[in-house]
């Protein structure tokens, strides 16, 4: 049944009675003692003249020192722009609704895809720029200082360098302009919507009452002759369309050799586009000393990193951050511009918004359209799923992260934490981690996990209905996210889930996450009793999650305790859970088949050569692993139709499903895998390093032609250190090249000659606390700079290609000075 069909049935029930059924209260966490009050970190520069010292060490890592947050962020903004100015300039354009102004209405010119119109009208509908302008002065002084300093640092780099001399990807582009603190806040508010409303820009664009056209129109009568060609293809959005993922461990004193804390960070994010990490080190003497990495444009503070006493990392949460509401339209309103909530009429409001659109060289016009919002949020329409009118229904989206201004303060509080108690307090005070799990450890060997991503705080009535009402359960299964009726206020929410009700764990043993839910954060103390919006329990775990749990058991030394080298080896071992589970079975099956052909729909295949090649594979995904690609191709087909011998059991969650069935389907999958490899022109016995590679794009987006051999596994085969090929939109308009997959079975490209890696393990770190402070090793797999040919656009990439490895992170002053490559002090004082 379609989503519309399910909700037509629910609407027919009208405002029927709903019985409150209580849900178990989660266990209350231990009370938190507020940290001792210390002298606060200075926010603004006292004399209004910003100054920051920047020392660059090997691999282009900047170490920024200043005496206040504004000056520190000034240095960070300058250093970041030096490496990645084009990326942030592109994103400022995106979230300020100005893409169509410079690129026209379509991403494919004259196609009618309306991609730039959808972006610009969508973010105007969400009102993030207006919210930033209206609220920036009400932010904390710390947030204001960080936003202001970062923008000024970016602007100084642009002014000092000149737009003609920056990265060729955007040199001389008219949209590369100085930015403001409001631009930076707008960008931050936009990033917060990535797992929610930002995926519904297309449905917002299509939203119009019955009988009205959704398409934009010229705002001025002078240009009415301009015909808007708008025929976008809008489908049901996904909750995590970029399939963002990560691994993270926090190891406590019960799990480490030296009895102190250790953290493994391994985010799996795109290597191109707006979600690139960038490494830096910030110091405000006597207040702040933090090293780590942050996503593009994070104003001044570290997202994933460590200070003298606490280290932390994040993974993408399985939680939901928005709810789509099905509205009950007022049957007495022929215009269908009002809804009924608790028996009372509530208006659906319309508002005209307008953007600049390029229609020719140097020529723009104003296009306008109507946007519609409700008590719940913007109206949305998805053909075939969410309609406005039929059955007396319409739909709107409510995102818990819309207008979230806690983001900067929350991460700053983590940066400043001196122990786990202070680190926890950051989550009590703020709700700005938007879409992340958090794993942490401190120098005393304590660990802490929390999924304090911003989750709608639904009532017990709503939770009971969404988990027991067959129509609501079916709607979620069909849509992939929660859809609730809007005719009762009992289904609404007015805030995010508070700290005390979020899934969390504290101890001295370990915490981990590999993008399954919070449930098995600690296998010996499963977390239950929280809102179902956080994710599933008692469910089958991903192959990567199962390998993570296995690594936590079998990768420590004989004493069962970890040292940093063992954690690094676990990260970079390039093992495959699927291979460790079924490879022996697969070899037995194919060897028994011998040279007897396997009949596929298209042809008969002799799999004996493939079986012989697979018999030589070492079971890992290292550069010299022969025939690893053949197993990967089998894994892609196996994933479509698994042939597990033993099915999943919640009683054996880490070991089931398991085993491989010896049947015709298994043989056909292996035969097709062999055909896929051969049709791509690759040898069955080829090493992974000869078929898996990184290749940078030139400034104009064309292929550089330099293919760098690459080790690493993939989610499909249950890897831990995983990489992937992504050919879709990377969130930016900066030019890049991709190689299309040869078919829908996998990511293998005949044109590219293998697997073109542009996603996966990015900022990899292992931090271990010692008696002398933190000792850390790390690597940014795609290197610091986006600019092709710059000194630090490929140096760390080549280091990893040589041999998967991390490198020392220069945290102490002695280490920084010993490895200093260059130094400068920047100032905002007039020259």
N, C-alpha and C positions, 0 to 999 in steps of 0.2 A: 504494500500500500504506500502511496506517496505521502510526503509530509503533509501536503495540503489535505489529503484524504483523512489522515489521522486527526488533524486538528479540526476538520469540519465536524467529525464525530464529537470531539471534545467541546466545540462551541455549541453543539446542539444541547449539551447538558446545561448551558447557560450558567447562571450563578448558583449552581447546586450546592448543597451543603457539603462541607469538608470537615472531617473529624480530625481533631488534633491528636496525634499519636506521638508521644515523646520518644526521643532518640537518646541512646546512652550518652551521658556527659563524658567528654574525654578526661583522662587523668590530669589533674592540675600539676603544672610544673613546680619545681621547688621555688620558693620565694627568692626574689633577686634583691640583694642588697645594693642600693645605689652606690656608684663609685664615689670615692673621696673627692671632694671639690678641689680642683687645682686651678692654677691661673689659666684662664681660657686662652686659646690660640688667638693671636691678633688677627682681625679680619682685614681691615683696610690699612693702606700705607698712611702714616700720620701726616706727611707733608704733601701728599697727592702725587709725588714723583715715584713711579714704580721702578724697581731695580731687582734684577735676578742674575745670579751667576750660573752659567751652564758649562759643565765639563763633559765632554764626550769621551767615552772609553771605547774599547774594541767592540766591533759590530754595531757601531753607531748609537750606543745607548747614552742618552743624556741624563746627567745628574744635576738637578736644579736645586739651588739653595737660595733662600730669600728669608726676610724677617717677618713676613705676614702672608696671609692667604692670597690676597690680591696680587702681590708681586710674585709669589710662587706660581700662581696660575698663569700670570703674564709670561713667565719663562716656559711653562709647559705649552702654552698656546703657540709661542714662537718656535719651539723645537718641533712640535707636531707639524706645524705648517711647513717647516723645512723639508719634512719627509713626505707629507701627505696632503698638501694644500688643496689639490684638485678634488680629492674625495670629500672633504668637508665643504668646499664651495658648492659642489654638486648637491650635497644634502641640504644645505641652507636653501638652495633653489627649490628643492623638492618640497620641504615642509612649509615654505613660505608661499606655496601655490603659484609658482612662477615658471614651471617647466614649459607650459604652452606659450608663454611670452617669448621664449627664445627658441623653442623647438617646434612650434606649431601644434596643432591639435592631436596628431597621431604619432605613434612611435615608428610606424611604417608609413611614410608620407602618402597622403591621399587615399589611404586604405579604409578610413572610417573607423579604425579600431578605437579611436578616442582615448588612447592610453593617457595622454598628457592632460586632457580635459578631465578625465576621471580622477587623476591624482590631484589636480588643482582644486576642482570643485569639492572633492572629497574632504581634503584637509580644511577647506573653508567651512564646509558643513560642520565639521567637528570643532571648529573654532579655536584651534590651538594657538594661532598667532594672536587672536584677540585676547585669549586667556592670559597669554604671556605678557602682553602689554598692560592689561588691567591689574595683574597680580604681582608683577616683578618687585614693586616697592614694598609689598607685604611679606616677601620672603625673609628668611633669617639673614642677618648681616653676613654670615659666612657664605651662604649661597649667593647673595648679591656680589660679594667680593670675588668669588671664584668665577662667576659668569663674566663679570666686568674685566677682570684681569686676563682671562683666556682670550676674549675678543680683542683686547688691546694688543696682546702678544701676537696673535694671528695677523692683525693689521700692520704691526711693525715689520713682520717678516715680508709681507706683501709690498709695503712701501720701500723697504730696504732693497728688495730684490728686483722689483718691477714686474708687472704682469707679463712682459715679453720674455722674461728670463726664468720663469718658473717651469715646473714639469710640463713637458710638451703635450701632455694629454689635455691641458686646459690653457696653455699659454695663449695670451692675447684674446681669450674668450671674453665677450662683453659681460657675462654673468659672474666673472671673478671680480668681486668688489669687496671693499671693507665691510666688516660685519659689526653687529652691536650685541650688547648683552641680551636684548630682546630676541635677536636672531638665535642666540645660543639657547635660551630658555625654550623657544619654539621648537628647536631641534630636539631638545631633551624630552619635551612633552610628546613629540611625535614618536620618538623611539619607544616610549613607554607603551604605545599602542600596537607594537609589532605583533604580539600574540592575540590580538583582538580586533578592535574596530578598524585598524589599518588594512585588514584583509577584506573589509566590507565596503571599500570605496566604490567598487563597481555596483553592488546592490543599492548603495545610496544614490548613485548617479541615475539609476533606472526608476527610482521611487517617484511616482506621480499618481494622483487620484485617478480613478476610472474616467476615461474620456479626455484626459489631458496628456500632452506629449511631454516626455521627459527631456527631449533634446534641447540643448542651449540655443539661444537666438541672439542676434545682434541687439545690443542695448540701445543703440542710437538709430533713429529712423534714417540717418544719412547713409548707413551701410546695410540697409535692409536687402539690398541686392545680393549680399553675400549668403551663399547657401551652405548651411551646416550639414556636412555628411557624417552622420553619427550612427554607426551600426556596431556597437561593441558586443562582443560575446562574453556574457557574464554567467558564470556557473556558481554552484554552491561553494563558498569558501571553506578552506580547511583550517583546523585549529592551529596547526604548525606547518604551514606550506613549505617552509625552507627545510623542514626536518632537522631542525637544530638539535644538537646533542652534545654530550660531554661525559667524561669520567671524573670523579673526584673522591679522594680519600682523606680522612683525618685519622691519624694513628696516635693513640695515647700511650701513656707510660707502661701500660700492660702489654703493649705490642711492639715496643721499640727497644733496641739493645741498650741505649743509654738512659732509658727511663724518662725521656722528654718527648715533646710532641713533634709530629712530622705531618706534612701535608703534600699530597700529590694533586697537581692541577693538570687537567688535560681536556680543555674545551675543544669541541669539534665544530668549527665555524667556517664560513666561506673564506677562501684565500683572496678573493676579489670582492669589490663592492663595499657597502657601507658597514659591514660587520667585521671588519678587520681589527685585530688587536695591534697595539703599539706599546713597546716597553719603555719605562722611564723610572726615575728615582727622584723623590722629592724630600727636601729637608727644610724644616724651620727649626733652627737650633733651640733646644730645651722644650720643644713642643711636638715635633713631627719628624719621623724618619721612616719612610715607607718606600719599598721597591715593588714593582709588579708591572702589570699591563692593564690597559683599558681599551674599550671599544672606541672607534672613531668619535672624536668630539666630546668625550667625557671631560667636563671642565675642571681640570686640575687634580682630581683625586684618582686613586687606584681602584679598579674593579676587582682584580684578582691579584693577591700579593701577600706581603708580610712586612711587619715592623720588628722591633727588637724582641717582642714577646708573644705576638700572635700572628698566625698565618691562616689564610682562608682561600677557598675557591668556590666556584658556583657551577651548577649544571642546570640545563633547561628543565623546568618543572613540567610534570604531566598535568598540573592543575589547569582548571579553566578560569579565565579572567573576565569573562563576559557572559551575558545571558541574552538570547534572542527571545523577545516576548511576542506572543500572538495576541493581538488586540481584538477585542469584541467591539465592532463598530456600532454606533448608535443607529438602530433601524429607522429612526424618525428623521435622520439627516440624509436627504437625497444626494448631497454632495460627498458623503462619506468622509467628512472632515472632522469627525468627533468620535470618541470612544467612550465606553462605559466602564467605570471602575467602582466597585462596591455600590453599584446601582446609581451612581452619579455621573453626569455627563462631563467629559473632559475634552477640550478642543485639541485638534491636531493643527499646529501652526505652520503656516507657509511664510517663507522669506525669500526675497530675490537677492541673489549674490552674483557677483560679476568678476571676471578675470581678464587680463590682457592675453591676446592670442596672436601669434605671428601668422600673417597670411601672405607674406611675400618679403623679399629682401628689404630690411629696414622698415617694414610696415606692420603695425599691429592694430587690431580693433578690440573693442570690448564685447565679449560674449557674456550673456547672463543666463541664468536658469533659476527655477524655483527649487528650493530645498525644503524638506518637511521634517518636523520633529514633534515629538510627543513628550509627555511626562517621563517616559522611559528613556527616550533618546531618539536618534535619527531614524526615520523610516527607511526600510530596505525592501527591495523587490528582487527576487531571483526567479526567472522563468522556470516553471515546472515545479517549484518548491515553495517559494514565498510570494504570494500574490496580494494585491490590494483590492479588496472588494468581494471576490467570490466567497459565498458562504457567510458573508457578513464579517470577514476577518481582514486583518492587515498585520504587518510585522514591523518591529523596531528593535534596535540593538542598544543594550546598556553595558558599557565597559567600565569596570571598576578602576581602571588606570587612567581614565579620562580626567585631566586636570590634576594629576598626581604631582605635587610639588615637594614631596619628601625625598626625592631621588638623591639629590646632591648631599643633603644633610645626612642621609642614612649612610652613604658610603664614606663620607668624611668621618662619621662616628666610628665606623669600623676601622678606618685608617688610624684613628687616634687611640683605639682601645689598648690598654696595657695588660689585660688578662682576659680570660674567658668570661668572667663576670661582667666586665665593662663591654665586652663584645656583645653579650646577650642584651645588655641595656640598650644598645643601638637599635635592636629590634623591638624593644618595649617602647622606645621613644618615637620611632619612625616606621613608616610602612612604604619604603621606597625601593625594594628589591625587585619589583615589577613582575618578573617571570622566572625567578631563579630559586633553586635549592641552594643551601649554603652548608658547606662542611668546613670545620675549623679545628685548630689545635693550638695550645699555648705552650710556653716554655716549661710549665709545671707538669705537662703531660695530660692535661684535660682535653677532652674533645666535645664538640657541640655540633649538632645538626638541627636545621630548621627549614621547612618549606614555608617561608613567610612571604612568598610571592603574593601579589594582590588578588585576592579571591573574594567574590561576592559573599557577603554574610547573610545567607538565606535563613529564613525562619524555619522552625521545626516543622511547621505545616508544609512549607514548600519542599523541604528535604524528604519528608514522608511521602508526599505525592510523587515527586520525581523518581523515587526509588521503588514505589509499589504500584502506581497507576500504569496499567499496560499501555495506554495511549502515550503517556509521557516517556515511558521507557522505550517504546517503539520509535518515537520521534527522535530521541537522542541517537539511537542506533542508526537511523536513516540519515540524520544530518551530520553526525560526528561531533556534535556539541549539544549543550543543554538548551531546550526550547520549552518555555513555560507559558501558561496562560496569563494574560494581563488583566483579566476582568476582576481580580481580587487583589487588594493591596497586600494580602498575606503572602503572595508570591514575589513581591518586590523586595529590594534591598536598598539600604541607604548608606552602607559603609562596607569596608573590607572586613574580613574575619580578623578579630583582634589577636594579638600575640599569644595570649594564654590558650586559645583554641586552635592554634596552628600545630601541625605535626612536628614534633621535636624530640631530640634525644640528647642526654648529657651523660658522660661517663669518663672512664680512663682507658677504655679498650679501643674501639674503632667505630667510625661511621663511614658510609660509602654511598654513592649513587651513580648509576649509569643510565639514567633517564626513564627507568621504570619509576613507579610511585615511591613515596616515602616508606611504604609498608616494611620493606626488608633493609632499611638503613643499617640496622644492626641485626644480624641473622638470629642472635640469641635473645632479642627483645623486640619482636615485631610491633610496629605502631598501628593501632586501630582506634576507632571511635571518633574520627574527625569527619568533617563535611565530605560527602562523596565528590564534591567538585575538585578535591585535591587528587583524585585518581583512585584506581582500583586496588583492592586487596584480594588475597586468595586467588590471584590470577597467574597465568603462565608468564614467566619472565622472558625477556629477550635473550638471544644467544649471547649478546655482549654483557648483559647483566649477570648471566650465569658464569661467564668467563671471569668477570670481575670478582665474584664471590670465590671462585676457584683459585684465582691468583692470590687472594688474601690468605688462603690456606697453604698453598704449596710453593709460594715464591719466597717465603722467609727462610732463614737459615735453619740448620738442624736444631737450633734452640727454639724455633718457632717465633723468633723475634726479628724485626726488620732493622736493617741499617740502610742508609741512603742508597748505596750501590744496589742493593737488592730491590728496592722500590723502583729505581731507574731501570733495572733489568726487566722487571715485571712490565713496566710501561712499554718498553721498546723490544720486547721479545718477539712481537709479531706472530703470536700464536693464534690459532683458530679453534674456537670451541666446537664448531660443527665437524671439523676434521678430526679432532680428538675423540669425538663421539661416534662417527660413522665411517671414517676412512677405511678402517680394517674391513668392515662389512662391504663397502663399495668395491674394494679390490677383490674380495672373495667372489662377489657376484659377477664382476666383469671378467675375471680370470676363468670362472666356470663357463661363461658364454663362449670364450675362445674366439675363433674366427667365424662362428656362426653369425650371420647378419642379423641386425635388429631392424625390423621394418617400421619405418616412419611413414607418414602420409605422403611425403614427397619423394622419398627414395629409401633404399636399403643401405644400411651402414655397417661396415665391418669395424667393430670397436677395439680390435686387438691392439692396434698401434696406440690408441689412446690409453688403453689399460696398461700397456707396457710403459708409456711415459709417466702415468700417474704412479706407478710402482716405484719410480725413482724420486718422487717428490718427498721432501723432508718434513712436510706437514706444516711448514711456516710460510710466511709471506715476506721473506727477505730477498734482497736483490739477486742472490745466487740460487734461489729456490727454483728448481726446474719443474715445469708443468703446474705451477701454482695457479696460473690463469685458467687451466683446464678445470681444476676443481672449482674455481670461482664461477665459471660458466655453469657448471652443474649445480652449484649452490643457488644461483638465480632461478633456475628451473625448479629445483626442489622447493624453494620458498613459495612458488606459485601453487604447488600441489604437494605438500609434504607427505612423505611415506615413512612416518615414524612407526617403529615396531611396537613401542610402548607409549601409550597416550599420556597426556598430562594428568598428574595427580597433585592436588593441593597438599597432600601428605608428604610428597617428595618433590617439593617445588624446585629445588636446585638440580635435580637429576632427571627430571622428566619434562617433555617427552624425550625418548632416546631410542637408539638402535635404528637400523635401516631394513625395511621390508625387501625381501628378494622377490620381485614381481616384474611384470612387463613394464609398468610405469617407470620404475627405477632404471631399467635398461634403456627405455626410450629417452629419459632425461639425460642420461650419460651420452647416448648417441647424438642427441641434438646439441649437447655441449661441445662434443668433438666437431660437429659440423660448424658451429658458430666460430670456433677457433680457426678452423681451416678456411672458412669463407672470408674471414678478415685478413687472410694472407699470412697468418702466424704459424710458426712451427709448434707442434704439440710439445716438443721437448724444450722450448725456449725458456730462458730464465725470466723471472719476474722483472728484473731490472732492464731487460731488453724490450718489454712490452708495457711497462708502467712508468710514466714520466711526468715531470713538470716542464712546461714550456711557457715562457713569459710572452706577453703581447708587446709589440712595439707601441710607441706613443699614439699611432694612428689606429691601433687595434688589430693590426695584421700579425701573423705568427712570426716570432723571432727566428724560428728554424733551429733553435738550440734546445734539444731535448735532454733533460737531466734525469738520469735513472733514479727510480724512487722505490724504496721499500715501504711496506705497510699493508695492512689488511683492510677489509671492508666489513660493514655491518652484516652483509648478507651471509658471510661465512662465520659470523660470530667472532670478529676480531675485537681487540681492545684499542690498539693504536690504529684508528681507522681513517681512511681517506676515500674520496669519492670524486665523481665527475658530475658537475652541474652545468647544464647548457641553457637554463632558463634565465630570467631576469635576476640580476644580482643586487637589485635595489638601487643601482646607480645608472647613469647614462654615459659613464666613461667607456671609451671603446675597448673591446677585448675580442679575442677570437675563441671559438669553441669548435669541437669536432663532433658531429652528430653520431649517435649510436647507430649501428648498422641495422638493428631491429629493436623491437620492444622487449625482447627477452632480458637484456642486460645493458650495461653502459659501454660495452666494447665497441670501439669505432674502427671500421676498416679504413676510413679516410685518414684518421689520425695514427693508425698503426698500433692501436692498443688502448690503454686507459690514460686519458689526459687528466691529471690530478689538479683540481682547483678548489677542493673542499676537504675539511677534516681536521686532524690534530693541528693546532695552531700554536697557542702559548702553552708550552709544556714545561712544568717546573716540579722540582722536588725540594722542599724546604725542611731542614732538620735543625731543631734547636740544640745548642750545646752549651757547655759552661762558659764559652767565650762568645755567645750570641748565636744568631741564626747563620747557618751555612747553606747556601742554595746553589742549585744548578738549574739551568733552564735553556729553552730554545724557542725562538719565534720562527716557525718552519718556513714562512714565506718572506722573512727578513723585514727590516724596519720600514723601508721606503717603497712607495708605489712607483716612483719615477724610474723608468727603464734606463739602465746605464749608470745610475748614480752609485756612489761608493757602497751603499748599504741596501741595494735592491735585491741582492741575490747571495750575499756572503754566508748567511746562516743556512740558506737553502743548499748551498754547495757543501757545507759542513755536514748536514744531515745526509745528503746523497752519498758522500764518501763512506759514511757508516752511521746508522742511527745512533745519535748521541746527544747529550745535553752539554752545556758549557758552563764554566763558573760564572756566577752573577756577582758583580763587584759591589759589595755593600759597605764595607768598611772604608774609612777615609784613606788608610794606607793602601788598600787594594785599588781604590779609584785613582790615587796619585800615581801608583806604579804602572797603571795601564791607561793613563790619560793620553788621548790622541790630540785633542784641541780644547780650547777654553775661550769663553768670551763672557763679558758682563754687558747686559743690555739695560737700557734705561729709557724711561719715557720723557726725560728732561729735554727741552728744546736744545738742538745742537747749535 
